[in-house]
Amino acid sequence: MSTTKLRNIGPKSAAWLRQVGLRSEQDLIAAGAVGAFMKVKRAGFKPSLNLLYSLEGALVGCHWQEVPEARRQQLVTEYETAVGELPAARGAQVAGPVHETRMQVDADDEATSEMRFSED
């Protein structure tokens, strides 16, 4: 069964799940609600906690609004604990240094059409 056919999972959520490698019900079961939610968040998407509740509802077979408040709090606590255990985000350099290459033609080399390149 694909993620688009799971209860509580709409087209946008299904697309997010596919993009993080969760393509079937078995994939979702293996990851769990919190694990799947974390994958989506770490991929750069901005899901609300409703996605977390929807994933839990899909796993237990109920509407996301029927997930008990105690279970919701437990899911949020599990998520916050899991996030706290992640290594700190590195300030990755977006791009390397820029080097310019300029063509120089020496006055005495114009006759021979010889060019030299230098880096600034």
C-alpha positions in Angstrom: 0.0 0.0 0.0 1.4 3.4 -0.9 1.5 6.3 1.5 -1.1 8.1 -0.5 -3.7 5.4 0.4 -3.0 5.6 4.2 -5.6 7.2 6.4 -4.8 10.8 7.3 -2.1 11.2 4.7 -3.0 13.7 2.0 -1.2 14.4 -1.2 1.3 17.0 0.3 2.2 14.7 3.2 2.5 11.7 0.9 4.9 13.7 -1.3 7.0 14.7 1.7 7.1 11.0 2.8 8.1 9.8 -0.6 10.9 12.4 -0.9 12.4 11.1 2.4 12.2 7.5 1.3 9.0 6.4 3.0 7.0 5.0 0.1 4.9 2.2 1.8 3.0 1.4 4.9 5.8 -1.0 5.8 8.3 1.9 5.5 6.2 4.0 7.8 5.8 1.2 10.3 9.6 0.7 10.4 10.3 4.4 10.9 7.4 5.0 13.4 5.5 8.3 13.6 8.3 10.2 15.3 11.0 8.9 13.0 9.0 9.7 9.9 8.2 13.2 11.3 11.9 13.8 12.0 12.9 12.7 8.5 10.4 15.2 7.0 11.6 18.0 9.2 15.3 17.2 8.6 14.7 17.2 4.9 13.8 20.9 5.2 10.0 20.7 5.0 8.0 22.6 7.6 5.3 20.3 8.8 3.1 21.1 11.8 2.5 18.8 14.7 -0.7 17.7 12.9 1.5 15.6 10.6 3.0 13.9 13.6 -0.5 13.1 14.9 -1.6 12.1 11.4 1.2 9.6 11.1 0.3 8.1 14.5 -3.3 7.9 13.4 -2.3 6.2 10.2 -0.3 3.6 12.2 -3.0 2.8 14.7 -5.9 3.2 12.3 -7.8 6.2 13.6 -8.4 9.8 12.5 -5.6 12.1 13.6 -8.0 14.1 15.8 -8.9 10.9 17.7 -5.3 10.4 18.9 -5.7 10.9 22.7 -4.2 14.0 24.2 -1.9 11.9 26.5 -0.5 10.1 23.4 0.0 13.4 21.6 2.0 14.7 24.5 4.0 11.5 24.5 4.7 11.9 20.8 5.9 15.5 21.2 8.1 14.5 24.1 9.6 11.6 22.1 10.3 14.0 19.2 11.9 16.6 21.5 14.1 14.0 23.1 15.1 12.6 19.7 16.0 16.1 18.4 18.0 16.8 21.6 20.1 13.7 20.8 21.0 14.8 17.3 24.5 16.3 16.8 24.6 20.1 16.6 24.0 21.5 13.1 27.3 22.4 11.5 27.7 25.8 9.8 28.5 24.2 6.5 30.1 26.5 4.0 27.7 27.1 1.1 30.4 27.6 -1.5 34.1 27.5 -1.8 36.3 30.5 -2.2 36.1 32.4 -5.5 39.3 32.7 -7.6 39.6 35.0 -10.5 41.8 34.1 -13.5 42.9 37.1 -15.6 44.6 36.9 -18.9 47.8 38.9 -19.2 49.5 39.7 -22.4 53.1 40.9 -22.0 54.1 43.7 -24.3 57.2 41.8 -25.6 55.1 38.6 -26.1 52.5 40.3 -28.4 54.5 39.4 -31.4 54.6 35.7 -30.5 50.9 35.7 -29.4 51.9 34.1 -26.1 49.5 34.6 -23.2 50.0 34.0 -19.5 47.4 33.4 -16.8 47.7 34.4 -13.2 45.5 33.9 -10.2 44.5 36.8 -8.0 
